[in-house]
Amino acid sequence: MNTKSKTHSAGGKVPLVMTTLDSPVGELTIVASDRGLRAILWPADKQRKGNPRVKEAAVAVEGENDITKLTKAQLNDYFAGSRIDFSIPLDLVGTDLQRQTWASLASIPYGETTTYGRQAAALGRPTAFRAVANANGKNPVSIVLPCHRVVGANGSLTGFAGGLPTKSWLLAHEERNCQ
């Protein structure tokens, strides 16, 4: 994945725009600054007050910029089965552990899965699988940084902000396109 990431603390307010994309997994809300993609929000995210995935979106205004247009185009390609990785600049806000965890998601190959334990070990924190799972749950750019590819130790589908049926759909979509 060629996704570049710029990060900063939540204290520096940056103008954000948001737009929506109709997709096979429901309406996605894309939030971006001029620096990069900030969030891809699920329909349920709009209902959650104080959710860490949506707090920055509260200051976003309806509109588009080059980043939202690029994100829409690449997501449409992904859903059409013609894209397996993304090259969208990112503008993520999170703790060091969150940003490290999110960045590590980019190394999970398309159509494959890993576990929270293996992800934690790859980060050099083999006993921190719960913290890694928690960070994955706060991944603001689902699909682009593919947290849907992380499963439980026994291979079961576990928490996903878009819901388990969506996680199952994304994994099946990738499996179909790998054949």
GUDRENZA-495950 format. One line per field, with one value per residue: residue number from 1; x, y, z negated of N, C-alpha, C, O in turn. Coordinates in nm, 3 decimals, m for minus. Atoms other than C-alpha are relative to their C-alpha. Example, Ala and Ser with C-alpha at 12.3 -4.5 7.8 and 13.67 -1.06 7.14 Angstrom:
BEGIN
pos (1	2)
n_px (0.089	m0.082)
n_py (m0.119	m0.119)
n_pz (0.000	0.006)
ca_px (1.230	1.367)
ca_py (m0.450	m0.106)
ca_pz (m0.780	m0.714)
c_px (0.090	m0.077)
c_py (0.120	0.109)
c_pz (0.000	m0.073)
o_px (0.194	m0.026)
o_py (0.118	0.220)
o_pz (m0.066	m0.090)
END
This chain:
BEGIN
pos (1	2	3	4	5	6	7	8	9	10	11	12	13	14	15	16	17	18	19	20	21	22	23	24	25	26	27	28	29	30	31	32	33	34	35	36	37	38	39	40	41	42	43	44	45	46	47	48	49	50	51	52	53	54	55	56	57	58	59	60	61	62	63	64	65	66	67	68	69	70	71	72	73	74	75	76	77	78	79	80	81	82	83	84	85	86	87	88	89	90	91	92	93	94	95	96	97	98	99	100	101	102	103	104	105	106	107	108	109	110	111	112	113	114	115	116	117	118	119	120	121	122	123	124	125	126	127	128	129	130	131	132	133	134	135	136	137	138	139	140	141	142	143	144	145	146	147	148	149	150	151	152	153	154	155	156	157	158	159	160	161	162	163	164	165	166	167	168	169	170	171	172	173	174	175	176	177	178	179)
n_px (0.084	m0.079	0.068	m0.086	0.073	m0.046	0.078	m0.019	0.087	0.134	0.005	m0.011	0.119	m0.026	0.127	0.036	0.119	0.053	0.091	0.044	m0.017	0.084	m0.086	0.068	0.011	0.076	m0.051	m0.122	m0.030	m0.144	m0.041	m0.139	m0.058	m0.078	m0.121	0.024	0.122	0.011	0.089	0.107	0.097	0.110	0.129	0.019	m0.088	0.072	0.088	m0.079	m0.053	m0.128	m0.077	m0.129	m0.011	0.077	m0.014	m0.053	0.096	0.097	m0.037	m0.008	0.110	0.031	m0.078	m0.100	m0.131	m0.072	m0.014	0.127	0.022	m0.092	0.050	0.119	m0.043	m0.070	0.097	0.081	m0.084	m0.008	0.127	0.014	m0.095	m0.118	m0.103	m0.031	m0.061	0.037	m0.108	0.068	m0.067	0.078	m0.019	0.058	m0.017	0.007	m0.116	m0.109	0.036	0.104	m0.058	m0.084	0.092	0.066	m0.100	m0.029	0.109	m0.033	m0.086	0.077	0.031	0.137	0.053	m0.053	0.032	m0.095	0.067	m0.046	m0.125	m0.109	m0.021	m0.072	m0.138	m0.070	m0.030	m0.097	0.075	0.075	0.101	0.093	0.100	0.125	m0.021	0.000	0.140	0.068	m0.045	0.067	0.139	0.004	m0.056	0.093	0.007	0.030	m0.016	m0.129	m0.088	0.096	0.019	0.090	m0.083	m0.048	0.101	m0.034	m0.105	0.053	0.047	0.137	0.015	0.018	0.045	m0.030	0.085	0.105	0.083	m0.055	0.039	m0.083	m0.135	0.011	0.015	m0.129	m0.092	0.046	m0.028	m0.143	m0.026	0.051	m0.086	m0.134	0.007)
n_py (m0.117	m0.122	m0.106	m0.085	m0.046	m0.113	0.004	m0.112	0.009	m0.051	m0.141	m0.087	0.014	m0.011	0.001	0.131	0.012	0.135	0.034	0.139	0.094	0.120	0.116	0.128	0.023	m0.111	m0.135	m0.035	m0.143	m0.021	m0.125	m0.027	m0.133	m0.015	0.081	0.142	0.064	0.001	0.107	0.060	0.029	0.091	m0.060	0.003	m0.097	m0.125	0.014	0.016	m0.123	0.019	0.108	m0.053	0.000	m0.108	m0.129	m0.101	m0.028	m0.099	m0.133	0.007	m0.060	0.071	m0.046	0.091	m0.051	0.101	0.124	0.073	0.050	0.113	0.108	0.056	0.074	0.122	0.091	0.057	0.102	0.112	0.072	0.062	0.111	m0.034	m0.062	0.080	m0.086	m0.140	m0.099	m0.122	m0.062	0.007	m0.106	0.071	m0.053	0.109	0.019	0.070	0.141	0.007	m0.025	0.116	0.110	m0.029	0.013	0.142	0.061	m0.010	0.112	0.124	0.014	0.009	0.136	0.080	m0.049	0.023	m0.010	m0.110	0.045	m0.012	m0.142	m0.053	0.052	m0.070	m0.134	0.012	m0.007	0.126	0.014	m0.113	0.027	m0.071	m0.141	m0.004	0.018	m0.127	m0.099	0.035	m0.043	m0.145	m0.030	m0.093	0.015	0.139	0.044	m0.052	0.075	0.110	0.067	0.115	0.119	0.050	0.090	0.057	0.103	0.126	m0.025	m0.053	m0.143	m0.075	m0.137	m0.081	m0.119	0.010	0.115	0.129	0.036	m0.077	0.060	0.124	m0.035	m0.048	0.114	0.083	m0.078	0.014	0.140	0.018	m0.071	0.062	0.126)
n_pz (0.000	m0.013	0.071	0.081	0.117	0.081	0.123	0.092	0.115	m0.025	0.037	m0.116	m0.085	m0.143	m0.072	m0.054	m0.084	m0.002	m0.107	0.015	m0.110	0.006	m0.026	0.025	0.144	0.057	m0.024	0.073	0.006	m0.016	0.064	m0.037	m0.001	m0.123	0.017	m0.019	0.047	0.146	0.047	m0.078	0.105	m0.027	0.038	0.145	0.065	0.018	0.116	0.123	0.059	0.068	m0.060	m0.045	m0.146	m0.061	0.067	m0.091	m0.107	0.047	m0.050	m0.146	m0.075	m0.124	m0.114	m0.054	m0.037	m0.078	0.078	0.000	m0.136	m0.016	0.085	m0.065	m0.119	0.038	0.063	m0.109	m0.063	0.094	m0.002	m0.133	m0.006	m0.081	0.083	0.118	0.100	m0.012	m0.001	0.045	0.115	0.124	0.100	0.114	0.135	0.096	0.086	m0.067	m0.018	m0.102	m0.133	m0.034	m0.029	m0.128	m0.107	m0.021	m0.077	m0.143	m0.041	m0.011	m0.143	m0.051	m0.004	0.110	0.134	0.108	0.130	0.084	0.061	m0.099	m0.026	0.116	m0.006	m0.109	0.050	0.109	0.126	m0.007	0.105	m0.009	m0.102	0.033	m0.035	m0.146	m0.041	0.031	m0.100	m0.125	0.012	m0.019	m0.132	m0.064	m0.146	m0.035	m0.138	m0.048	0.090	0.007	0.128	m0.020	m0.023	0.129	0.057	0.129	0.002	m0.053	m0.136	0.000	m0.025	0.124	m0.018	m0.117	0.008	m0.100	0.033	m0.043	m0.136	m0.094	0.004	m0.075	m0.141	m0.050	m0.011	m0.111	m0.121	m0.030	m0.035	m0.138	m0.096	0.001	m0.076)
ca_px (0.000	0.138	m0.074	0.115	0.023	0.061	m0.044	m0.090	m0.257	m0.628	m0.546	m0.464	m0.803	m0.783	m1.066	m1.246	m1.493	m1.723	m1.917	m2.098	m2.050	m2.316	m2.144	m2.237	m2.192	m2.410	m2.359	m2.007	m1.919	m1.574	m1.405	m1.084	m0.861	m0.653	m0.365	m0.536	m0.817	m0.932	m1.217	m1.450	m1.763	m2.027	m2.399	m2.398	m2.112	m2.350	m2.560	m2.273	m2.209	m1.850	m1.730	m1.356	m1.404	m1.642	m1.528	m1.329	m1.615	m1.823	m1.631	m1.653	m1.865	m2.041	m1.823	m1.550	m1.181	m0.913	m0.876	m1.248	m1.264	m0.958	m1.102	m1.436	m1.264	m1.040	m1.322	m1.537	m1.247	m1.212	m1.581	m1.566	m1.285	m1.020	m0.821	m0.640	m0.455	m0.493	m0.272	m0.456	m0.271	m0.385	m0.427	m0.484	m0.531	m0.450	m0.211	0.126	m0.002	m0.312	m0.113	0.137	m0.148	m0.331	m0.013	0.046	m0.292	m0.154	0.081	m0.199	m0.227	m0.551	m0.765	m0.578	m0.638	m0.430	m0.510	m0.482	m0.209	m0.001	m0.055	0.060	0.366	0.454	0.443	0.692	0.421	0.321	0.124	m0.066	m0.320	m0.613	m0.468	m0.411	m0.769	m0.892	m0.682	m0.821	m1.170	m1.085	m0.939	m1.087	m1.025	m1.175	m1.126	m0.835	m0.648	m0.808	m0.897	m1.162	m0.872	m0.804	m0.989	m0.998	m0.732	m0.962	m1.042	m1.382	m1.505	m1.480	m1.582	m1.596	m1.730	m1.929	m2.084	m1.997	m2.213	m2.014	m1.683	m1.796	m1.898	m1.561	m1.365	m1.582	m1.547	m1.168	m1.168	m1.383	m1.145	m0.834	m0.952)
ca_py (0.000	0.337	0.533	0.825	0.938	1.273	1.284	1.553	1.607	1.684	2.030	2.176	2.226	2.180	2.268	1.948	1.868	1.571	1.403	1.072	0.769	0.508	0.170	m0.198	m0.183	0.125	0.498	0.596	0.947	1.058	1.326	1.495	1.793	1.936	1.727	1.390	1.153	1.191	0.938	0.702	0.683	0.411	0.491	0.391	0.632	0.925	0.789	0.753	1.054	1.086	0.808	0.857	0.775	1.070	1.346	1.524	1.498	1.729	2.028	1.916	2.101	1.947	1.967	1.805	1.853	1.664	1.411	1.327	1.292	1.063	0.858	0.815	0.706	0.454	0.314	0.271	0.083	m0.134	m0.220	m0.295	m0.544	m0.353	m0.212	m0.408	m0.123	0.249	0.549	0.819	1.069	1.030	1.295	1.081	1.196	0.948	0.833	0.686	0.330	0.398	0.541	0.251	0.000	0.169	0.188	m0.184	m0.262	m0.155	m0.456	m0.714	m0.849	m0.816	m1.126	m1.245	m1.213	m1.190	m1.195	m0.925	m1.133	m1.153	m0.784	m0.701	m0.925	m0.758	m0.424	m0.558	m0.568	m0.937	m0.901	m0.590	m0.766	m0.609	m0.259	m0.333	m0.458	m0.139	0.076	m0.117	m0.038	0.331	0.306	0.613	0.499	0.152	m0.025	0.204	0.075	m0.271	m0.349	m0.586	m0.824	m0.873	m1.163	m1.338	m1.591	m1.878	m1.719	m1.587	m1.248	m0.999	m0.637	m0.403	m0.047	m0.124	m0.432	m0.800	m0.854	m0.578	m0.728	m1.063	m0.900	m0.723	m1.042	m1.240	m0.962	m0.980	m1.360	m1.356	m1.110	m1.314	m1.614)
ca_pz (0.000	0.100	m0.144	m0.294	m0.644	m0.811	m1.173	m1.431	m1.763	m1.779	m1.914	m1.574	m1.410	m1.036	m0.796	m0.698	m0.423	m0.402	m0.127	m0.089	0.131	0.199	0.183	0.173	m0.207	m0.258	m0.250	m0.352	m0.467	m0.356	m0.568	m0.453	m0.503	m0.222	m0.365	m0.346	m0.428	m0.789	m0.814	m0.636	m0.847	m0.853	m0.879	m1.247	m1.324	m1.285	m1.572	m1.822	m2.043	m2.164	m1.935	m1.871	m1.503	m1.452	m1.687	m1.417	m1.169	m1.388	m1.249	m0.886	m0.632	m0.333	m0.025	0.175	0.233	0.424	0.141	0.120	0.500	0.502	0.215	0.391	0.713	0.537	0.322	0.634	0.796	0.483	0.484	0.858	0.787	0.982	0.687	0.416	0.244	0.199	0.269	0.077	m0.144	m0.505	m0.774	m1.082	m1.440	m1.715	m1.984	m1.894	m1.949	m1.741	m1.451	m1.465	m1.473	m1.185	m0.977	m1.030	m0.876	m0.538	m0.542	m0.555	m0.200	m0.007	m0.050	m0.359	m0.732	m1.044	m1.416	m1.678	m1.843	m1.525	m1.462	m1.816	m1.778	m1.447	m1.629	m1.886	m2.155	m2.172	m2.496	m2.383	m2.162	m2.354	m2.310	m1.941	m1.907	m2.075	m1.839	m1.541	m1.668	m1.642	m1.291	m1.123	m0.765	m0.741	m0.409	m0.312	m0.618	m0.621	m0.981	m0.841	m0.768	m1.141	m1.303	m1.638	m1.740	m1.640	m1.301	m1.410	m1.297	m1.580	m1.625	m1.329	m1.318	m1.003	m1.166	m1.133	m0.822	m0.649	m0.765	m0.626	m0.296	m0.259	m0.325	m0.081	0.179	0.155	0.164	0.482	0.648	0.557	0.759)
c_px (0.089	m0.059	0.098	m0.081	0.069	m0.087	0.030	m0.097	m0.134	m0.010	0.005	m0.117	0.035	m0.136	m0.025	m0.124	m0.047	m0.101	m0.038	0.025	m0.096	0.087	m0.079	m0.017	m0.071	0.065	0.119	0.016	0.151	0.033	0.147	0.037	0.068	0.127	m0.023	m0.133	0.002	m0.086	m0.088	m0.099	m0.112	m0.130	m0.020	0.088	m0.072	m0.088	0.077	0.055	0.131	0.084	0.131	0.016	m0.068	0.024	0.053	m0.099	m0.101	0.031	0.011	m0.122	m0.021	0.083	0.095	0.130	0.072	0.010	m0.131	m0.028	0.088	m0.050	m0.121	0.041	0.065	m0.092	m0.090	0.078	0.010	m0.129	m0.026	0.095	0.125	0.110	0.022	0.075	m0.032	0.123	m0.061	0.082	m0.093	0.037	m0.065	0.032	m0.014	0.124	0.109	m0.036	m0.108	0.059	0.090	m0.087	m0.067	0.096	0.028	m0.110	0.030	0.085	m0.075	m0.043	m0.150	m0.042	0.052	m0.044	0.117	m0.080	0.055	0.133	0.119	0.029	0.079	0.146	0.080	0.036	0.103	m0.065	m0.086	m0.108	m0.107	m0.113	m0.134	0.010	0.000	m0.143	m0.079	0.038	m0.065	m0.145	m0.018	0.060	m0.097	m0.016	m0.013	0.003	0.135	0.113	m0.086	m0.010	m0.097	0.078	0.057	m0.114	0.047	0.102	m0.047	m0.056	m0.139	0.002	m0.029	m0.030	0.047	m0.099	m0.114	m0.096	0.059	m0.050	0.082	0.142	0.001	m0.009	0.134	0.099	m0.041	0.026	0.146	0.033	m0.046	0.095	0.143	0.002	0.018)
c_py (0.123	0.117	0.075	0.051	0.118	m0.004	0.123	m0.016	0.063	0.149	0.095	m0.019	0.030	0.003	m0.135	0.012	m0.144	m0.014	m0.147	m0.079	m0.116	m0.118	m0.127	m0.031	0.116	0.133	0.028	0.151	0.016	0.137	0.022	0.145	0.016	m0.084	m0.147	m0.045	m0.007	m0.116	m0.050	m0.050	m0.089	0.067	0.006	0.102	0.131	m0.002	0.000	0.133	m0.032	m0.113	0.056	0.002	0.122	0.137	0.110	0.037	0.106	0.140	0.002	0.067	m0.082	0.059	m0.106	0.073	m0.111	m0.133	m0.078	m0.059	m0.123	m0.121	m0.067	m0.086	m0.132	m0.099	m0.063	m0.109	m0.124	m0.082	m0.068	m0.118	0.030	0.068	m0.087	0.080	0.145	0.090	0.137	0.060	m0.004	0.115	m0.049	0.069	m0.117	m0.005	m0.071	m0.146	m0.013	0.017	m0.116	m0.119	0.021	m0.018	m0.147	m0.071	m0.002	m0.118	m0.133	m0.015	m0.011	m0.147	m0.091	0.060	m0.024	0.008	0.120	m0.037	0.011	0.146	0.063	m0.046	0.072	0.143	m0.002	0.007	m0.125	m0.017	0.109	m0.023	0.068	0.149	0.017	m0.016	0.128	0.108	m0.029	0.047	0.149	0.042	0.093	m0.020	m0.147	m0.017	0.047	m0.059	m0.115	m0.074	m0.117	m0.129	m0.058	m0.077	m0.048	m0.112	m0.132	0.017	0.059	0.150	0.067	0.144	0.073	0.116	m0.003	m0.115	m0.128	m0.044	0.074	m0.057	m0.130	0.028	0.044	m0.115	m0.091	0.069	m0.016	m0.143	m0.028	0.060	m0.053	m0.125	0.022)
c_pz (0.000	m0.075	m0.088	m0.118	m0.064	m0.124	m0.083	m0.115	0.034	m0.031	0.117	0.093	0.144	0.069	0.066	0.088	m0.006	0.113	m0.018	0.128	m0.022	0.040	m0.024	m0.149	m0.069	0.030	m0.090	0.003	m0.001	m0.055	0.031	m0.026	0.136	m0.006	0.029	m0.055	m0.152	m0.049	0.112	m0.105	0.051	m0.039	m0.151	m0.074	m0.028	m0.124	m0.133	m0.047	m0.071	0.056	0.054	0.152	0.062	m0.061	0.091	0.108	m0.043	0.053	0.152	0.063	0.127	0.114	0.047	0.021	0.077	m0.073	m0.001	0.138	0.027	m0.079	0.063	0.120	m0.039	m0.071	0.106	0.074	m0.087	0.007	0.135	0.017	0.079	m0.081	m0.123	m0.107	0.035	0.000	m0.029	m0.114	m0.122	m0.091	m0.129	m0.133	m0.096	m0.086	0.079	0.027	0.108	0.140	0.044	0.040	0.135	0.116	0.030	0.078	0.149	0.047	0.010	0.145	0.028	0.004	m0.109	m0.133	m0.093	m0.130	m0.076	m0.065	0.096	0.032	m0.114	0.001	0.107	m0.040	m0.113	m0.137	m0.011	m0.106	0.008	0.100	m0.031	0.036	0.152	0.052	m0.024	0.100	0.135	0.000	0.021	0.134	0.073	0.150	0.039	0.151	0.053	m0.084	m0.049	m0.132	0.011	0.022	m0.129	m0.067	m0.137	0.012	0.060	0.142	0.007	0.030	m0.133	0.037	0.124	0.000	0.100	m0.025	0.056	0.138	0.106	0.004	0.081	0.150	0.059	0.019	0.117	0.135	0.041	0.040	0.143	0.102	0.001	0.087	0.147)
o_px (0.183	m0.026	0.167	m0.201	0.189	m0.208	0.137	m0.186	m0.144	m0.109	m0.052	m0.115	0.099	m0.224	0.062	m0.214	0.030	m0.172	0.025	0.037	m0.091	0.154	m0.190	m0.097	m0.061	0.171	0.110	m0.010	0.219	m0.026	0.229	m0.048	0.062	0.190	0.068	m0.209	0.100	m0.055	m0.120	m0.068	m0.158	m0.129	m0.072	0.055	m0.042	m0.124	0.017	0.137	0.139	0.186	0.129	0.096	m0.036	m0.028	0.009	m0.095	m0.168	m0.059	0.057	m0.232	0.072	0.094	0.099	0.133	0.013	0.007	m0.129	m0.079	0.042	m0.048	m0.130	m0.009	0.036	m0.078	m0.119	0.021	0.003	m0.125	m0.096	0.085	0.202	0.210	m0.073	0.088	m0.084	0.224	m0.058	0.113	m0.213	0.150	m0.173	0.140	m0.115	0.219	0.086	m0.014	m0.100	0.030	0.089	m0.059	m0.072	0.061	0.048	m0.085	m0.013	0.092	m0.016	m0.117	m0.226	0.032	0.017	m0.092	0.207	m0.200	0.160	0.221	0.226	0.145	0.171	0.237	0.197	0.132	0.139	0.003	m0.209	m0.203	m0.199	m0.163	m0.206	m0.085	m0.053	m0.184	m0.161	m0.048	m0.107	m0.197	m0.129	0.080	m0.211	m0.108	0.070	m0.024	0.215	0.212	m0.172	0.036	m0.102	0.021	0.133	m0.225	0.160	0.126	0.032	m0.120	m0.189	0.098	m0.116	m0.029	0.161	m0.219	m0.220	m0.192	0.129	0.028	0.114	0.200	0.093	0.054	0.170	0.169	0.045	0.063	0.176	0.112	0.025	0.117	0.222	0.109	0.015)
o_py (0.133	0.232	0.016	0.076	0.113	m0.023	0.184	m0.101	0.144	0.212	0.204	m0.109	0.131	m0.075	m0.189	0.092	m0.236	0.080	m0.217	m0.023	m0.181	m0.114	m0.122	m0.118	0.131	0.141	0.018	0.215	m0.039	0.237	m0.069	0.234	m0.074	m0.108	m0.217	0.032	m0.052	m0.178	0.022	m0.141	m0.075	0.163	0.105	0.142	0.199	0.103	0.017	0.194	m0.132	m0.148	0.155	0.079	0.157	0.236	0.225	0.148	0.164	0.223	0.100	0.064	m0.142	0.181	m0.218	0.196	m0.216	m0.239	m0.200	m0.170	m0.221	m0.233	m0.189	m0.198	m0.236	m0.220	m0.183	m0.213	m0.237	m0.205	m0.169	m0.191	m0.062	0.111	m0.128	0.033	0.175	0.059	0.228	m0.010	0.019	0.163	m0.003	0.125	m0.187	0.071	m0.118	m0.195	m0.103	m0.061	m0.152	m0.189	m0.072	m0.077	m0.184	m0.175	m0.093	m0.144	m0.234	0.068	m0.066	m0.232	m0.209	0.173	m0.103	0.035	0.175	0.049	0.059	0.184	0.141	0.033	0.106	0.200	0.102	0.034	m0.115	m0.092	0.111	0.073	0.105	0.207	0.116	0.055	0.168	0.184	0.064	0.091	0.195	0.161	0.053	0.038	m0.202	0.077	m0.035	m0.107	m0.095	m0.187	m0.202	m0.238	m0.154	m0.026	m0.024	m0.163	m0.207	m0.074	0.087	0.220	0.024	0.180	0.058	0.096	0.052	m0.133	m0.127	m0.103	0.018	m0.070	m0.155	m0.042	0.001	m0.120	m0.139	0.004	m0.039	m0.164	m0.094	0.002	m0.013	m0.176	m0.073)
o_pz (m0.079	m0.046	m0.170	m0.104	m0.093	m0.115	m0.071	m0.110	0.126	0.007	0.109	0.178	0.175	0.032	0.134	0.061	m0.033	0.149	m0.096	0.237	m0.127	0.143	m0.078	m0.185	m0.191	0.093	m0.212	0.105	m0.087	m0.014	0.012	m0.023	0.219	0.098	0.074	m0.112	m0.211	m0.150	0.207	m0.182	0.164	m0.116	m0.202	m0.185	m0.126	m0.177	m0.239	0.022	m0.143	m0.003	0.127	0.205	0.175	m0.010	0.082	0.161	0.042	0.062	0.209	0.007	0.180	0.126	m0.005	0.036	0.104	m0.010	0.017	0.149	0.084	m0.030	0.068	0.136	0.021	m0.053	0.098	0.108	m0.037	0.019	0.141	0.116	0.109	m0.022	m0.190	m0.220	0.142	m0.063	0.054	m0.210	m0.110	m0.091	m0.167	m0.151	m0.095	m0.065	0.190	0.137	0.192	0.230	0.162	0.137	0.217	0.218	0.145	0.139	0.221	0.168	0.049	0.197	m0.051	0.052	m0.112	m0.138	m0.065	m0.128	m0.042	m0.079	0.057	0.051	m0.091	m0.026	0.086	0.012	m0.167	m0.236	m0.009	m0.085	m0.074	0.160	0.062	0.087	0.203	0.144	0.059	0.145	0.205	0.102	0.049	0.159	0.101	0.210	0.111	0.225	0.098	m0.030	m0.135	m0.144	m0.078	0.012	m0.126	m0.082	m0.178	0.121	0.117	0.195	0.116	0.002	m0.209	0.155	0.168	m0.017	0.073	0.050	0.158	0.213	0.211	0.112	0.158	0.229	0.168	0.120	0.191	0.232	0.158	0.132	0.219	0.209	0.086	0.118	0.225)
END
